[in-house]
Amino acid sequence: MAVAEYGRTKEEWLKTFLSLPNGIPSHDTFGRIFSLLDPAEFQKGFLSWVNAIHRLTKGEVVAIDGKTIRRAYAKDENPLHIVSAFATANGVTIGQRATDKKSNEITAIPKLLKTLQIQGCIITIDAMGCQREIAQTILEGGADYVLAVKGNQKTIYQDIQLLFAEQVEEHYAGDSFETAQKNAARHEVRICRTITDERLLPTGNDRRYSWPRLTSLVEIVSERTIGEKKTTETRYYLSSLPGNAEQLLSAVRSHWQIENQLHWSLDVSFREDESRVRIGHAQENLNMIRKLALGLLSREVTTKVGVATKRMKAAWDEAYLLRVLAVNKNGN
C-alpha cells in the first residue's frame, strides 16, 4: 500500500525519467509482480548491481548467516528463512538463498556458495554451517574457511577444549594475539590462540575429524568487565588458514557485522520482522530489495545520520534520493 501511495505522491517527478502511460500501478499490481518474479532470476539482476559497485578482494571476510522473517508465513507453514552472504569490508550483501520449506541452512549454504565468486576470500560461518561438505565447497571456490564449533558438535568441541587446556598448562607454544577495549563503563579483553602442529590436530581415520585441509584450531577467550561484574566466554573454531592469531581474531570479529549491520538494520530500520507479506515469492524478493536499499544508503556518506533517517530523507528530498541512487564504487 505504501509503495503505491508513494508513487502517486511522486508521480510527476517519476515521469521525468520513467514512462508511466497508465499512471502508478495499484497496490494489487505491485503485489502480483513481486509474488510472481522468480527469485533466482531476480537475484541475477541483484548480483549484477553488486558486481558493479563492489569487487571482493583477496583476504576479504565474507560472513554467512541466516535470518528468519518472523511474520512472513501462512497457516501451517514455517516462516521464511534466508541465508545471506555479507562482504564485511564494505557492508554489502553479495548473495542470498532461501532455505527449502522442509530443510535448513545446512543445505542452503552450499547452494549459495556455488553462486558466488569467492576466490581468495575468507568465509566465516556460525556453528550451524560447521559441516565438512560446506568446508569442501568453500575450498573448491578458492576461499578459506573459519567455522565455529559449539556444543552441537559435542565430541570435537570437547576434544578441542581439552587440547587447548593441555597446551596452555604445558607452556603453550602456538601463536597468540590480544586486544583490549576500554571506555567509561566497560573493559573487554580478547585473547586468540591457535594450534597448527600437525601432531596435535584432530585428524585421522575417524570421520569426525576428516575435515578438508584443516590447518588451524582456534580458541578465542573474551573477558568482559562492566562495573563490578566480570564475565568470560570461550569460543572455538576450525580453519583452513595458517595459524596467524591476529588474522583469525580479526576474521571472527568481522563475522558479527552481518548481525550488527545487516540483520539489525533490516529489523530496526526497515521493520522487516513486522512484514506480513506472504504471497508467492513476494517476501523473498522484497528482502532482496531491502538489502539493495540498505547497501545504497550505507554507502552514501555525505549525510551523517542513521539508516532510518536516511530513508526518510530520501523520501522527502528528491535531490538526496538521486544522490543515494547514484552512489558509485567509492561511496561518492
Contacts in CASP RR format, 6 or more apart in sequence:
PFRMAT RR
TARGET T0000
AUTHOR 0000-0000-0000
METHOD contacts of the structure
MODEL  1
MAVAEYGRTKEEWLKTFLSLPNGIPSHDTFGRIFSLLDPAEFQKGFLSWV
NAIHRLTKGEVVAIDGKTIRRAYAKDENPLHIVSAFATANGVTIGQRATD
KKSNEITAIPKLLKTLQIQGCIITIDAMGCQREIAQTILEGGADYVLAVK
GNQKTIYQDIQLLFAEQVEEHYAGDSFETAQKNAARHEVRICRTITDERL
LPTGNDRRYSWPRLTSLVEIVSERTIGEKKTTETRYYLSSLPGNAEQLLS
AVRSHWQIENQLHWSLDVSFREDESRVRIGHAQENLNMIRKLALGLLSRE
VTTKVGVATKRMKAAWDEAYLLRVLAVNKNGN
1 27 0 8 1.000
3 27 0 8 1.000
3 30 0 8 1.000
4 24 0 8 1.000
4 25 0 8 1.000
4 26 0 8 1.000
4 27 0 8 1.000
4 30 0 8 1.000
6 315 0 8 1.000
7 14 0 8 1.000
7 24 0 8 1.000
8 24 0 8 1.000
10 318 0 8 1.000
11 20 0 8 1.000
11 23 0 8 1.000
11 24 0 8 1.000
13 318 0 8 1.000
14 20 0 8 1.000
14 24 0 8 1.000
25 33 0 8 1.000
31 277 0 8 1.000
31 279 0 8 1.000
31 282 0 8 1.000
34 277 0 8 1.000
34 281 0 8 1.000
34 282 0 8 1.000
34 285 0 8 1.000
34 286 0 8 1.000
35 279 0 8 1.000
35 280 0 8 1.000
35 281 0 8 1.000
35 282 0 8 1.000
36 280 0 8 1.000
36 281 0 8 1.000
37 281 0 8 1.000
37 285 0 8 1.000
38 281 0 8 1.000
39 98 0 8 1.000
39 281 0 8 1.000
39 284 0 8 1.000
39 285 0 8 1.000
39 288 0 8 1.000
42 285 0 8 1.000
42 288 0 8 1.000
43 95 0 8 1.000
43 96 0 8 1.000
43 115 0 8 1.000
43 288 0 8 1.000
46 95 0 8 1.000
46 288 0 8 1.000
46 291 0 8 1.000
46 292 0 8 1.000
47 94 0 8 1.000
47 95 0 8 1.000
47 115 0 8 1.000
49 292 0 8 1.000
50 92 0 8 1.000
50 93 0 8 1.000
50 94 0 8 1.000
50 95 0 8 1.000
52 329 0 8 1.000
53 92 0 8 1.000
53 299 0 8 1.000
53 327 0 8 1.000
53 328 0 8 1.000
53 329 0 8 1.000
54 87 0 8 1.000
54 90 0 8 1.000
54 92 0 8 1.000
54 94 0 8 1.000
54 329 0 8 1.000
55 329 0 8 1.000
56 62 0 8 1.000
56 87 0 8 1.000
56 94 0 8 1.000
56 117 0 8 1.000
56 118 0 8 1.000
56 120 0 8 1.000
56 121 0 8 1.000
57 89 0 8 1.000
58 120 0 8 1.000
58 121 0 8 1.000
59 120 0 8 1.000
59 121 0 8 1.000
59 122 0 8 1.000
60 87 0 8 1.000
60 88 0 8 1.000
60 89 0 8 1.000
60 120 0 8 1.000
60 121 0 8 1.000
60 122 0 8 1.000
61 87 0 8 1.000
61 88 0 8 1.000
61 89 0 8 1.000
61 121 0 8 1.000
61 122 0 8 1.000
61 124 0 8 1.000
61 250 0 8 1.000
61 251 0 8 1.000
61 254 0 8 1.000
61 255 0 8 1.000
62 85 0 8 1.000
62 86 0 8 1.000
62 87 0 8 1.000
62 88 0 8 1.000
62 94 0 8 1.000
62 116 0 8 1.000
62 118 0 8 1.000
62 121 0 8 1.000
62 122 0 8 1.000
62 123 0 8 1.000
62 124 0 8 1.000
62 143 0 8 1.000
63 85 0 8 1.000
63 86 0 8 1.000
63 88 0 8 1.000
63 124 0 8 1.000
63 125 0 8 1.000
63 254 0 8 1.000
63 255 0 8 1.000
63 256 0 8 1.000
63 257 0 8 1.000
63 258 0 8 1.000
64 83 0 8 1.000
64 84 0 8 1.000
64 85 0 8 1.000
64 86 0 8 1.000
64 109 0 8 1.000
64 112 0 8 1.000
64 113 0 8 1.000
64 123 0 8 1.000
64 124 0 8 1.000
64 125 0 8 1.000
64 129 0 8 1.000
64 258 0 8 1.000
65 83 0 8 1.000
65 84 0 8 1.000
65 86 0 8 1.000
65 125 0 8 1.000
65 126 0 8 1.000
65 255 0 8 1.000
65 258 0 8 1.000
65 259 0 8 1.000
65 263 0 8 1.000
66 81 0 8 1.000
66 82 0 8 1.000
66 83 0 8 1.000
66 84 0 8 1.000
66 105 0 8 1.000
66 263 0 8 1.000
67 81 0 8 1.000
67 82 0 8 1.000
67 84 0 8 1.000
67 262 0 8 1.000
67 263 0 8 1.000
67 266 0 8 1.000
68 79 0 8 1.000
68 80 0 8 1.000
68 81 0 8 1.000
69 79 0 8 1.000
69 80 0 8 1.000
69 81 0 8 1.000
69 82 0 8 1.000
69 272 0 8 1.000
69 273 0 8 1.000
69 275 0 8 1.000
69 283 0 8 1.000
69 287 0 8 1.000
70 79 0 8 1.000
70 273 0 8 1.000
71 79 0 8 1.000
71 273 0 8 1.000
71 274 0 8 1.000
71 275 0 8 1.000
71 276 0 8 1.000
72 79 0 8 1.000
72 80 0 8 1.000
72 275 0 8 1.000
72 276 0 8 1.000
72 277 0 8 1.000
72 278 0 8 1.000
72 283 0 8 1.000
73 79 0 8 1.000
73 80 0 8 1.000
73 278 0 8 1.000
74 278 0 8 1.000
77 101 0 8 1.000
78 101 0 8 1.000
80 98 0 8 1.000
80 283 0 8 1.000
80 284 0 8 1.000
80 287 0 8 1.000
81 98 0 8 1.000
81 99 0 8 1.000
81 104 0 8 1.000
81 105 0 8 1.000
82 96 0 8 1.000
82 97 0 8 1.000
82 98 0 8 1.000
82 99 0 8 1.000
82 284 0 8 1.000
82 287 0 8 1.000
83 96 0 8 1.000
83 97 0 8 1.000
83 98 0 8 1.000
83 99 0 8 1.000
83 105 0 8 1.000
83 108 0 8 1.000
83 109 0 8 1.000
83 112 0 8 1.000
84 93 0 8 1.000
84 95 0 8 1.000
84 96 0 8 1.000
84 258 0 8 1.000
84 262 0 8 1.000
84 291 0 8 1.000
85 93 0 8 1.000
85 94 0 8 1.000
85 95 0 8 1.000
85 96 0 8 1.000
85 112 0 8 1.000
85 113 0 8 1.000
85 116 0 8 1.000
86 92 0 8 1.000
86 93 0 8 1.000
86 94 0 8 1.000
86 257 0 8 1.000
86 258 0 8 1.000
86 261 0 8 1.000
86 262 0 8 1.000
87 93 0 8 1.000
87 94 0 8 1.000
88 254 0 8 1.000
88 255 0 8 1.000
88 257 0 8 1.000
88 258 0 8 1.000
90 299 0 8 1.000
91 257 0 8 1.000
91 261 0 8 1.000
91 262 0 8 1.000
91 295 0 8 1.000
91 298 0 8 1.000
92 295 0 8 1.000
92 299 0 8 1.000
93 262 0 8 1.000
93 291 0 8 1.000
93 294 0 8 1.000
93 295 0 8 1.000
94 116 0 8 1.000
95 112 0 8 1.000
95 115 0 8 1.000
95 116 0 8 1.000
96 112 0 8 1.000
96 287 0 8 1.000
96 288 0 8 1.000
96 291 0 8 1.000
97 108 0 8 1.000
97 109 0 8 1.000
97 111 0 8 1.000
97 112 0 8 1.000
97 115 0 8 1.000
98 108 0 8 1.000
98 284 0 8 1.000
99 105 0 8 1.000
99 107 0 8 1.000
99 108 0 8 1.000
100 107 0 8 1.000
100 108 0 8 1.000
104 128 0 8 1.000
105 128 0 8 1.000
105 129 0 8 1.000
106 128 0 8 1.000
106 129 0 8 1.000
106 131 0 8 1.000
106 134 0 8 1.000
109 125 0 8 1.000
109 129 0 8 1.000
109 134 0 8 1.000
109 137 0 8 1.000
110 133 0 8 1.000
110 134 0 8 1.000
110 137 0 8 1.000
113 123 0 8 1.000
113 134 0 8 1.000
113 137 0 8 1.000
113 138 0 8 1.000
113 141 0 8 1.000
114 137 0 8 1.000
118 138 0 8 1.000
118 141 0 8 1.000
118 142 0 8 1.000
118 143 0 8 1.000
119 141 0 8 1.000
119 142 0 8 1.000
119 143 0 8 1.000
120 142 0 8 1.000
120 143 0 8 1.000
120 144 0 8 1.000
121 143 0 8 1.000
121 144 0 8 1.000
122 143 0 8 1.000
122 144 0 8 1.000
122 145 0 8 1.000
122 146 0 8 1.000
122 241 0 8 1.000
122 251 0 8 1.000
123 138 0 8 1.000
123 143 0 8 1.000
123 144 0 8 1.000
123 145 0 8 1.000
123 146 0 8 1.000
124 145 0 8 1.000
124 146 0 8 1.000
124 147 0 8 1.000
124 251 0 8 1.000
124 252 0 8 1.000
124 254 0 8 1.000
124 255 0 8 1.000
125 134 0 8 1.000
125 145 0 8 1.000
125 146 0 8 1.000
125 147 0 8 1.000
125 148 0 8 1.000
126 148 0 8 1.000
126 255 0 8 1.000
127 147 0 8 1.000
127 148 0 8 1.000
127 149 0 8 1.000
127 150 0 8 1.000
127 151 0 8 1.000
127 152 0 8 1.000
127 153 0 8 1.000
128 152 0 8 1.000
129 147 0 8 1.000
130 147 0 8 1.000
130 148 0 8 1.000
130 149 0 8 1.000
130 150 0 8 1.000
130 153 0 8 1.000
130 238 0 8 1.000
132 210 0 8 1.000
132 211 0 8 1.000
132 212 0 8 1.000
134 145 0 8 1.000
134 147 0 8 1.000
135 145 0 8 1.000
135 147 0 8 1.000
135 211 0 8 1.000
135 212 0 8 1.000
135 213 0 8 1.000
135 238 0 8 1.000
135 240 0 8 1.000
136 212 0 8 1.000
138 144 0 8 1.000
138 145 0 8 1.000
138 240 0 8 1.000
139 145 0 8 1.000
139 212 0 8 1.000
139 213 0 8 1.000
139 240 0 8 1.000
144 239 0 8 1.000
144 240 0 8 1.000
144 241 0 8 1.000
145 238 0 8 1.000
145 239 0 8 1.000
145 240 0 8 1.000
146 218 0 8 1.000
146 237 0 8 1.000
146 238 0 8 1.000
146 239 0 8 1.000
146 241 0 8 1.000
146 248 0 8 1.000
146 251 0 8 1.000
146 252 0 8 1.000
146 255 0 8 1.000
147 237 0 8 1.000
147 238 0 8 1.000
147 239 0 8 1.000
148 235 0 8 1.000
148 236 0 8 1.000
148 237 0 8 1.000
149 156 0 8 1.000
149 157 0 8 1.000
149 160 0 8 1.000
149 236 0 8 1.000
149 237 0 8 1.000
149 238 0 8 1.000
150 157 0 8 1.000
150 235 0 8 1.000
150 236 0 8 1.000
151 157 0 8 1.000
155 208 0 8 1.000
156 202 0 8 1.000
156 208 0 8 1.000
156 209 0 8 1.000
157 236 0 8 1.000
159 202 0 8 1.000
160 202 0 8 1.000
160 217 0 8 1.000
160 219 0 8 1.000
160 236 0 8 1.000
161 234 0 8 1.000
161 236 0 8 1.000
163 195 0 8 1.000
163 200 0 8 1.000
163 202 0 8 1.000
163 217 0 8 1.000
164 193 0 8 1.000
164 195 0 8 1.000
164 217 0 8 1.000
164 219 0 8 1.000
164 236 0 8 1.000
167 173 0 8 1.000
167 174 0 8 1.000
167 193 0 8 1.000
167 195 0 8 1.000
167 200 0 8 1.000
168 193 0 8 1.000
172 193 0 8 1.000
173 197 0 8 1.000
174 193 0 8 1.000
174 194 0 8 1.000
174 195 0 8 1.000
174 196 0 8 1.000
174 197 0 8 1.000
175 193 0 8 1.000
175 194 0 8 1.000
175 196 0 8 1.000
175 243 0 8 1.000
175 244 0 8 1.000
175 245 0 8 1.000
176 191 0 8 1.000
176 192 0 8 1.000
176 193 0 8 1.000
176 194 0 8 1.000
176 245 0 8 1.000
177 191 0 8 1.000
177 192 0 8 1.000
177 245 0 8 1.000
177 246 0 8 1.000
177 249 0 8 1.000
178 189 0 8 1.000
178 190 0 8 1.000
178 191 0 8 1.000
178 192 0 8 1.000
179 189 0 8 1.000
179 190 0 8 1.000
179 249 0 8 1.000
180 187 0 8 1.000
180 188 0 8 1.000
180 189 0 8 1.000
180 190 0 8 1.000
181 187 0 8 1.000
181 188 0 8 1.000
182 188 0 8 1.000
185 226 0 8 1.000
185 227 0 8 1.000
186 224 0 8 1.000
186 225 0 8 1.000
186 226 0 8 1.000
186 227 0 8 1.000
187 224 0 8 1.000
187 225 0 8 1.000
187 226 0 8 1.000
188 222 0 8 1.000
188 223 0 8 1.000
188 224 0 8 1.000
188 225 0 8 1.000
189 222 0 8 1.000
189 223 0 8 1.000
190 220 0 8 1.000
190 221 0 8 1.000
190 222 0 8 1.000
190 223 0 8 1.000
190 249 0 8 1.000
190 253 0 8 1.000
191 220 0 8 1.000
191 221 0 8 1.000
191 223 0 8 1.000
192 218 0 8 1.000
192 219 0 8 1.000
192 220 0 8 1.000
192 245 0 8 1.000
192 246 0 8 1.000
192 248 0 8 1.000
192 249 0 8 1.000
192 252 0 8 1.000
193 218 0 8 1.000
193 219 0 8 1.000
193 220 0 8 1.000
193 221 0 8 1.000
193 245 0 8 1.000
194 216 0 8 1.000
194 217 0 8 1.000
194 218 0 8 1.000
194 219 0 8 1.000
194 243 0 8 1.000
194 244 0 8 1.000
194 245 0 8 1.000
194 248 0 8 1.000
195 201 0 8 1.000
195 216 0 8 1.000
195 217 0 8 1.000
196 215 0 8 1.000
196 216 0 8 1.000
196 217 0 8 1.000
196 242 0 8 1.000
196 243 0 8 1.000
200 217 0 8 1.000
201 214 0 8 1.000
201 215 0 8 1.000
201 217 0 8 1.000
202 208 0 8 1.000
202 209 0 8 1.000
202 214 0 8 1.000
202 217 0 8 1.000
203 209 0 8 1.000
203 210 0 8 1.000
203 211 0 8 1.000
203 214 0 8 1.000
204 210 0 8 1.000
211 238 0 8 1.000
212 240 0 8 1.000
213 240 0 8 1.000
214 238 0 8 1.000
214 239 0 8 1.000
214 240 0 8 1.000
215 239 0 8 1.000
215 240 0 8 1.000
215 241 0 8 1.000
215 242 0 8 1.000
215 243 0 8 1.000
216 238 0 8 1.000
216 239 0 8 1.000
216 240 0 8 1.000
216 241 0 8 1.000
216 242 0 8 1.000
216 243 0 8 1.000
216 248 0 8 1.000
217 236 0 8 1.000
217 237 0 8 1.000
217 238 0 8 1.000
217 239 0 8 1.000
218 236 0 8 1.000
218 237 0 8 1.000
218 238 0 8 1.000
218 239 0 8 1.000
218 243 0 8 1.000
218 245 0 8 1.000
218 248 0 8 1.000
218 252 0 8 1.000
219 234 0 8 1.000
219 235 0 8 1.000
219 236 0 8 1.000
220 234 0 8 1.000
220 235 0 8 1.000
220 236 0 8 1.000
220 237 0 8 1.000
220 249 0 8 1.000
220 252 0 8 1.000
221 232 0 8 1.000
221 233 0 8 1.000
221 234 0 8 1.000
222 232 0 8 1.000
222 233 0 8 1.000
222 234 0 8 1.000
222 235 0 8 1.000
223 230 0 8 1.000
223 231 0 8 1.000
223 232 0 8 1.000
224 230 0 8 1.000
224 231 0 8 1.000
224 232 0 8 1.000
224 233 0 8 1.000
235 252 0 8 1.000
237 248 0 8 1.000
237 252 0 8 1.000
239 248 0 8 1.000
241 247 0 8 1.000
241 248 0 8 1.000
241 251 0 8 1.000
261 298 0 8 1.000
262 291 0 8 1.000
262 294 0 8 1.000
265 294 0 8 1.000
265 298 0 8 1.000
265 307 0 8 1.000
266 272 0 8 1.000
266 287 0 8 1.000
266 290 0 8 1.000
266 291 0 8 1.000
266 294 0 8 1.000
267 273 0 8 1.000
268 308 0 8 1.000
269 294 0 8 1.000
269 306 0 8 1.000
269 307 0 8 1.000
269 308 0 8 1.000
269 311 0 8 1.000
270 290 0 8 1.000
270 293 0 8 1.000
270 294 0 8 1.000
270 311 0 8 1.000
272 287 0 8 1.000
272 290 0 8 1.000
275 283 0 8 1.000
275 286 0 8 1.000
277 283 0 8 1.000
277 286 0 8 1.000
293 311 0 8 1.000
294 307 0 8 1.000
296 324 0 8 1.000
296 325 0 8 1.000
296 327 0 8 1.000
297 307 0 8 1.000
297 310 0 8 1.000
297 311 0 8 1.000
297 314 0 8 1.000
297 324 0 8 1.000
298 307 0 8 1.000
299 327 0 8 1.000
299 331 0 8 1.000
300 310 0 8 1.000
300 323 0 8 1.000
300 324 0 8 1.000
300 327 0 8 1.000
300 331 0 8 1.000
301 331 0 8 1.000
302 323 0 8 1.000
303 310 0 8 1.000
303 313 0 8 1.000
303 320 0 8 1.000
305 313 0 8 1.000
310 324 0 8 1.000
313 320 0 8 1.000
314 320 0 8 1.000
314 321 0 8 1.000
314 324 0 8 1.000
315 321 0 8 1.000
END
